[in-house]
Amino acid sequence: MKIVDLGEFRVDIQERRLYCQHEELAAEPKVIEVLCYFIQHADRFVSLQELHQQVWQGRVVTDTAVRRTVSKLRALLGDNDAEQPKYIRSQMKRGYQLVCPAFESQTLPAEKVKPQHGVTPSLEARVSVKRPGYRSIIASGILLTALLSFGWLYFQPAQGLQADLQQVILDIPGQKASLAVSADGRYQAFVGRVNNSDNWQLFLYDTATAQLTKISTPVPHVRFVDFVADDTLLAYVGFRADHAEFYLQPLSNLAAAPEKITMPDLPILAGPLALPDNRLLIAGGETYNGNIHYYQYDLTQKTTRQFSYSSAVGVQDAYARLSPDKSQIALIRVNIAERKLYLQLYRLADKELVYERLLSNELTDTRIAWINNTELLIKRNDSFEQLHLADYKLSALNNTVHSVKELVLDGKGRYFAILRKAAEQQIYKTRWPFREGFNQHLQLGPQVLALHFSQDHQYYWLIEQQDKQYLLSRYYPDTAQRQLVMQSEASFTLLDQAPASALLLLKRNNRLELLDVNSGMSANVSMRTQQVDQGVFAADGSAVYFPVFSAGQWQVMQYDLASASQHLLLQDYRYLEPYKEGYLGADSGGRLWLLDKQFEQQQLLYQGIHFDLDYKFMLRKEQLSIVHRTLMSDWQLVSIDLQQHTNWQRSLPFNEFSLNFSLDASGNELLFFKPRVDTNQLVSGGYNFGYKSIL
């Protein structure tokens, strides 16, 4: 048996086993294989190609898989400093080399014991072992019992966020977002709208003095904030019109003028993140619906260099988090075209991607936080999962804390969160264009998701959720009767209804469907590979027009009901609907046009729609209604009289309207939902894994 001493470790080359402090460490076989190969060829660099041929023996695996195995080996050895490696160094185009001396030893490893996962403690100096006496055995037994009892409590299965471990820090009206916490947990910074203010403003809360301070900013709207430069500065991003501005505010003097950082090549900025050595990451891009990646900014040198990359179109990186040992970056990557969401891990020293995992095939609200250097917390909607980086196992966590909007862990492992306190759903009926007030307040219960006018004035289309089913019914307001039409396990949206027909246009599972409400039969309009957004019927109900995203560009398709086929109509447009002898169309730049039959632009009707935000079009006779969100999250309500060529428009705060609205056939009556307005609490608590409470 060939035994090798390697720094703090002992390696059994023949049996492929690794020990530390006389205890065997658990590792994947290929990780130990790579270590043994490095030991056997310690005099030179070992290339990726050689590892492919010798360790994987020609089996087809990607370079990423090989690099990932080396990363696991480094993690197992506690070799986290890429600039001054203790065990394994890497060099571009040459490969890897063992730098720690390996000495052959004739001493056998200690008796095999149960492996410990991910444990890499320092090896204590070897001492001679004496045979224990009788009293020592008794004392050891008592001690062992105590340790086993403690261990049972310490290593219980993961529990997750517990409501009984919470402490409310701040409970005032209004919205809060972009939560940041200082390393010691004393300060919390966030942006908020207090007392229904129109602007997002910057706030700092000091838990030691219980003082909340609104920080004056040069920009009207602030959306992202973090503590940087060892918690001496607040880095924040604000918006003026369509352009982002980046500022640094000294924490020692909140009244002092902030320093403006100019980044001329990045008009869109988001999510600053503190890095060591007076550096930070900041997400940036040229357009809101284009690629957005992270850039590293040096606060001392005033230089910028790109950190994350992608050759694909419509890829956006967000919610980056730095590991506690400051060696790795975890971030969320969204592929808008494929509607996929990934978790990525990068090594900070050389920006190398060390791990990637598909999290979802839909664009759900996802956030991440480091629990420690080997575990990540992943929040998807209101569910939490724990990712173990030692084996990349993902496990669900019990969660008694509901409606977590954002969550951050401080340097001591305590969590700070923004919790949503949802208000009751409000449904109103009034006149359109919307002036003030309402004619009727409908109270249909919390299970109601949407209410639409039908072509029959006797009933509405009602969508509600009961248990895990989504129901579509005819709702008769005079008798409060519900007549079930369809039920589905997947959520769906009613987009349009064909005139003088029993057909409805639905969006379900990211596909457009035609539903015959008389027979209950449905047929697909779009293909599974197409990313769809909206859809409308032609005025005669013979076709459906809908935009899709393909090959990095939006284009409008026409689906003919008679032939059940679709074909391309127009490139670089996000909305198209027949109108008289031509069309109404909105291009990707947010400009609404009157088009002729050949799609030539005849007249500009409106501009300023941000298609990466919420929007909706409704054509009723000679009136086109548009509702869309602005960059500051306000609602813009627009009504265009296509005959008189006049526009009516007004702005509403985010909590006064929503896209969940419907117009009757005349275009004069409006049904609309007010959103379930959040009153956000700021809380702190312990991340309870069943083995510790951090409070």
N, C-alpha and C positions, 0 to 999 in steps of 0.2 A: 504494500500500500504506500503510495507516494503522498506525503503530507507536506504542504507548503505554508509557511508563515508569511502573511501579506499584511504589513502594518498591524492594524488592530484585529485582523481576521486570520483564520486558519482554513485552508482549502484542501479537501480530500480530492485530488485529481482523478484517482481511479474510480471512486464511487460517485463523483460529481456532487459533493456536499460542501456546504459552507457553514462555518461556526464562528460565533463571537461570544466571548466570556463562557466558553465551554458549552454553549447552547447552540443548537442547529437553527439556522435561519431558513424560513420558507421562501422559495423563489421558483419562478417558472424554469423548467428544464433548459430552455434555450438561453436564459440569462446566465445560468451556471456554465453552459457550454461555451458561451462567448468569453466569460471570465477565464476559463481554463485555456482557451485558445490564446488569449492575450498573454497569459502567464508563460505558455510554451513558446511564444514568439515575442518575448519582452524586449529583444534587442533591436526591434525595428517597428515601423508603422505597418498596420494591417489595414488594407483598403476595404471599401464596401464590397467590391467585386470578389475579393478573397473570402470575406465572410459569407457571401452568397454561396460560393463554391464549396467551402470547407465545412462551415457550420450547418448551413441549410442543405448542403450536398446537392446543389443544383436545383432544388425545388423552387418553383417560381414564387417569389415573394417580392414585394415592392421595396425600394430603398427606404421608404418611410417606415415600413415594418422593422427593418434592420436597425435603423436609427432609434426607433422606439424601444427596441430591446436593449440597446446600449444605454439609453436614458434610464430604463428601469434598473440596470446594473449600477449606474451611478447613484441613483436614489437609494438602492440597497446598501451601498457602501458609504452613504452620507457624503458623496463627492459633489457638492453643489456649487462650488466656486469655479466657473468656467475659465476665468482669467488665471487663477492659481490652483490648478487641479492637484488633488492629493494622490489620486490613483490613476486616472485615465485622462490623457490629453487628446485633443483632436486638432487636426490641421487640414485646411481646405485642400482638396485634390490628393491628399496623402492618406487620410484615414485616421486610425486611432492607435495609440501606443500606451502601454502600461508604464507609468513613471515611478510607481512605488516599488522598491526592491522586494523581490520574492526569494525567501531562503528555504531550502529544503530542510525539513525537521524529521528527526527519528521519533519524536514524542507523539504518541497516539492521541487523537482527540478524546475528550471526556466522553463518558457513557452517553449514548444518544438519548436525547430527551425530546419532548414535544416541541416542534418548531414554534418560534414566535414570529408573528407577521410584522415585517417592517421594523424590527428593533435593531438598532445599530449603536449600542452604547460603547463607551471606551473600554478596552480590555484592562482590567486591574492587574497589578503586579502579581505574578504567580507566588503562592505560599504553599508550604507543606501542609498536608491534610492529616489531622490526628483522628484516631478512632474515638468517637464520642463516648463519654461515660453515661451511667444510668440517669443521673440528674440532668445531664445535658439533653438526653433523649426526651425526658418529661418536659423540660422547659421548651425544647424545640417543638414538641407536640402542641403545647399551649399556643406558642407563637404561630405555628402553622395554621391552627384552627382560626386564630384571629385574622391571619392574612387571607385565608380562604374565604372567611366571612366578608372581609373588606373587598376582596377580589370579586366575589359574587355580586356585590353592590356596584362595584366599579365597572364591570364588564357586562352589564345588562344590555339587551338589545336597544338599538337606537329608538328614542321616543320622539324627538323633534321639538318644535316650539310649543311651550306649555303656557296656557293662559294664566295659570296661578303663579307664574314666575314674573309676571309683568308689573311694571310700575309706570303709571301715566306721568309723563314729564310735562306735556303741554296739551291743553284741550281748549282751543279757542275756535270760533267759527271760521270757515273758509277752506280753500284748497291748499295743499302743500305738496311739493315735489322736489326731486333732485336732492335727496337727503345726503349730507356729508357729516362725518364725525371726526373730531380730533383724535389723535392716537391714545390720549389718556381718557377719552370719553367725556371730558368736561364740556366741550363746546359742540353744538349741533348747528350746522348751517343748512338753510333750505330756501327755496323760492316759494312764494305763496301769494294767494289772493285773499286778503283779509277783508271782511265786511263787503264782499262782492265787488271789490275794486276791479276796475277794468284791466289793470296792468299786473303782470307777474313781477313781484318785487323781491329783493334780497333781504333775508333775515338771519340774525345770529342769536342763538339762545345760550346763555351761560347757566349751567346747572348748579354751579357753586353759589351764585347770587340770585338765581331764579329770575334773571333779567332777560327780556326779549328786546332786541334792538333792530330797528329797520335801518338798513344801510343805504344811504343815498348813492345813486349810480348815474353815470352820464347817459346811459341808454334807458329808454322807457320800459323795456321788457327784458327781464333776466330769466334765463331758462336752465342754466347748468352751473354748478358750483362744486368746488372741492378745496380742502386744505392742502397746501403745498409748502415746499421749502421748510421742512421740519415744523409744520404748523405755525409758521410765522406770517404766511400770506394766504389770502383767499383768492383763488383763481376762479373767475366767473365769465360766462359767455352771455351776452345780451344781443338783442336784435333791434335794429333801426330799419324799418321797412323790410326789404328782403335781404339785407346784408347783416352778417354777424360781426360783432366786435368783442374783443378779448381783453380782459383787464386783470390786474393784480392789485389787491387791496391789502395794505399792511394791517395786521390784526392789532398791532400795538397802538394804532391811531385810526379808528374807524372814520373819523371826520376828515382825515387827510385825502387829498385827491389821489385816485388810483392811477397806476401806470398802465397806459394803453399799449398792447402788444400788436404790432401790425403784421398780418399774414396775408399779403396781397393775392397770392395764388389760391387761397382757400376762402372763398366768400361764405361758405357754409361751415360752421364749427359747432362742436357739441362735446359734452362729457370730458372735461379735464380730469386727469388722474395723477396724483403725486408719485414721483419716482425718487430713488436715492440721488445724492450728489447734485442737488439743485436742478433736477430735470423733471419734466412732466410729459405725460401723453395727452394728446388732444385729437379727437376725431374731426376729420375735415373732408370736404369735397367741393366740387364745382356746382352741382345742382342737387336739389332735394331728392329727386328720383334717380340720380346717377350713383356711381360708386362713391362710398364713404369709407375711408380707412384711417388708421391711427398714425399720428406723426409724433416724433419725439422732439420736444423743444428744450433747449438748454437755457436756463434762466440767466446763467453767467455769461455765456458766449453769445447769446441771442441768435442761435442757429437752429435750423429745423432740418430733420431728415425723416424720411418715411420709415414707418415701423412694420405695418402689415400691408400685404399686397394681394391682388387677385387679377387674373387675366380675363375673368368672366365679366359680363355686363350685369349691372343691377345688384352688385354685392355690397352690403353695408355692414360695418363692424360697430359694435356698441357694447356698453356696460362692462368695460374692461376693469379688472380687479387685480391688485398686486398681492402675491403670496406673502405671508408673515415674514419669511426669511428674505424677501425682496429678490428672489431669484427667478420667479416665473410670473407670467401674465396670463390670466384667463379672460376670455372675452366671448361674446355671442356674435356669430356671423349669420347674417340673414341673406339668403339668395332670393331676391324678390321675384325673379323670373320663374324659378322652380318652386317658389313658396315653401322653401325648406329652411330649417333653422338648425345651426350647428353650435357645438361648444368647441373652442380651440384653446390649446395651451401652448404658449411660446416661452422659450428660454430668453430671459431679458438680456443676457450678456451678448449673445450673437443673433438674436431675433429668429432663431430656428424654431419652426413648428414641430413640437414634440408629440402632440396628441390632437386628434380631431374625432368628434363623435356627432352623429346625426341625432338631434334631440326630438325633432318634430317635423311632420310633413305639412304642417299648417303654421301660420304666423301667429303664435300665441304670445301672451305677455310673459316674458321669461327674464329672470334676474339671477345673478350668481353672487356668492360670497365665499371667501376662504374660511373654513373652520379652523384648520391648522395647515401645516405645510404638505400634508398628504391626504387631505379631505376637503371636498368642495360641497357647498350647499347650493342646490339648484331649485329655484322657485318657478313653477309653471302655473300661471293663474293663481289659484289658492292652494295648490299642492306642492309639497316639498320632497326632494330626493337628496340622497347623500351619495356622492361619487368618491370611491376609495381609489386613490391613484396607485396604490401598490399593485392592485390587480384589475383596476378599472371596472370594478363591480358597482352597479347602480342599484341602490336600495331605497324603497319608499319609506317615508317617515310619517309617523302619526302626528297630527297637527290639531291642537285644540284652539289655536289662534286663527281666526277666520278673517278674511278681507285684508290681508297684508298687501299694501300697495308697493312699498319699498322697504328694503332691509339692508343694514350695514353693520358689520362687526368692528369693534374698536380693537386697539392693540392688546387688550386684556381678555378678549374673547366674549365680551358682553355684546348683545345685539341691541340695536336701536332701529325702530321701525315706524313707518307711517301706516296707520290703520284707517280703513274706510268705515265710516258710520253712515250707512246708506239711508236715505230718506225714503218716504213712501212714493210709489209711482204715481205720477199725476198725468191724467189724460183730459184734454180740453177740446171743445168744438167752438169755432169762431168764424169770422169772416176773413176772406183773403182779398187783397193784401192785408197782412196782419198789422193792425194799428196798436190798440191797447186792450187789455182785458179779454174776456171770453163770454160766450153765450151760455155754455153748458160745461159742467165739470162731471165727467163720467167716472164712476167708481166701480171697477170690474174685478178687483182683486189683485193681489201681488203676482199671481201666476200669468197674467196677461203680458205678452211680449210686443204685440203690434195690433193695430186696428186700422182697417182700410175701408174707404168708400167702395161700394160695389156699383154696378150699373143699374141695379134695382134699388130704389130709394127705401125699400122696406127693410133691408138688412145690410149689415157690414160684414166684411171678412175679418175674422178674429183668429189670431195666432196666440196660443198659450202653451205653457209647459206644465205637465202633471206627471209627477215622479220622474221617470227617465224618457217620457214620450213627449213629442211635440205635436200639437193638434191644430188642424185648420178647420174652422167651423163657420157656418152662417150664424150671425148673431142678430136677433130681432129686438131692437131696443124697446119697442112698445110692450113686449111680453117678457123680455129678458130670456128668451128661449135660445138655446144653442143647438144647432143641427150639424153634427160631425160630418165632415167631407173627407178628411184624410188624417192619418196619424203616422208619425215617422220617428225612428230612433235617432235620426240625425236632425240637427237644427236646420232651418230653412228660412229664406226671405222671400216675400212676395214682391216682385219687381213691377209687374204690369198685368193688365187684363185686356184680352182682345175685344174690340168693339163688337157688340151683337153676337157674342160667341160664348161658349162654355169653357173656353181655354184661359188658363192663368199661366203666367211666366214666373217660374220659381228659380231661386239659386240654392242648390243643396250640394254639399260635398265639393264645393268649388266648380260645379257644373250647372249650366242652365238647363232647365227641364220645362216641358209643356205638360200641364196637368188638365185633363178633361174632368171637370167637377161633376159631370153627370155620370160618367162611367167609372171614375176613379183611376183610369189608366193614365200613365205618364210616358213620355218619350224624351230622350236626350236631344238637346239642341247643340251644345258644344261638346268637344272631345275632352277626354280626361287629361290629355297633355297640354291643353290650352288654359292659360291663366285668364280668367274672365273677371269682369268688374261689374258693369251694368248691362241692361238689355231692355229694348222697347219693341212693341209691336208696330208694324206699319198701320196707317190709318184705316186700311181695309182689312187688317188682320191676316193678310196673306203671307207675311214675312216677319222675321225678327232681326233686328239690327243690334249688334253687340261688339264692343271692342275686346281684342285679345292682345297679349304681349307675346311677340315671337321674334327671335333673332335680334334681340336687343332693341326692338322697336314696337310701338303700339300701332295697331291697324284695325280697321272696322270690317267685320264680316257680315254677310247677309245670309240668313237661313230661310230657304223657301219651304213653306209647309207642305205644298203639293208634292214636291219631289223629295222632301226630307233630305236636302243637301245644302251645303254652305259653300260660299265662294267669297274671295277677297274683293272688297269694294274700294277701300281708300287707305293709304298709308299715313302714318304720323298723325292720326286723329284719335281722340278719346271719347267722342260722342257724335252720333249721327242719327238723324231722324227725318223722314220725308215730311216736307211741308209744301203744299200747293204744287207748283211745277218744279220744285227743286228740293233743297234739303236745308236743315239747320245742322251745323257741325261745329265742334270745338276742337281746335288743334292741340297738340301736346304742350304748346306754350301757354295754354290757358286763355286763348282768344276765341270768342264765339262769333261765327260767321253765318251770313245768309249765302248759300251756295246755289248755283244753277244745276241743271241736269248733268252737266259734265264735271261737276264738283269744282267749278271755278268760283273763286271768292268774289261776291258781289258787294257785300256791305259788312263792315265790322259792327257787331251789335253790343258786345260787352267784352271786357278783358280783366284779368287778374285772378283767374281760378287756379288754385294749387291742387293739381290732381293727386299728389301724394298725400293730401289731407282729405277730410270727408267732403263729399259733394253729392248733389242729386239734381236731376233735371226732370221737369214735368211739363208737357205740352197739353194745353186745354184750349181748343178752338184757336182763337187768335192771341192767346196769352202763353208765353213761355216763362215758367217759374224756375228759379235757380236758388238753391240753398247751399252754401259752401263755407268751410272754415277758413279763417285767416291764419297767418303765421302766429298770431298771438292767441289763438284758440277761440276767438270770438266767432259768432255766426254772422254771415252776410246774407240777408234776404233780398232777393231781386225778383221783380216782375217786369217783363218786357212786353209791351203792347206791340205786336208785330204789324198791326194795321196802321196805328197812329205813330209808330216809331218813337215811342216814349218809354222811359225807364222809371220805375219806382224802386228804391232800395233803402234799407236801413240795417243798422248793426244791432245785435243783441248779445248780451253776455252769454258765456258758455252754458250757464245753468238755466237759461230762460227758453231754450229751444233744443231741438235735436233733429237728426235725420229721420227719425221715426215719425213721419208725417204723411198725410194723404190729402189730395184735393179731389173734390167731386167732379163730375163730368162738365159742369159749367165753369169750373175754375173759380168759383166764388165762395165755396165752403171749405174750411180747413179743419182737419183732425190732426192734433199734434201731441206728442209726449214731451213733458219736461223730463230731463234726465234725473235719475236718482241721485240728487246732489249730495256729494260727499261732504261730511264734516270730519276733517282729518285729525286724528289724535297722534301725537308724538309720544312713543312709549319706549321703555328700555326693559331688558330682561335677560334671562339666562338661556343659553342654548343647551337644553337638557338632553343628553344622550343616554339617560338612565344611569350614568356613572358620575355625573358631576352637575352641580348647579352653580352658575356663575352669577352671583348677585352681590 
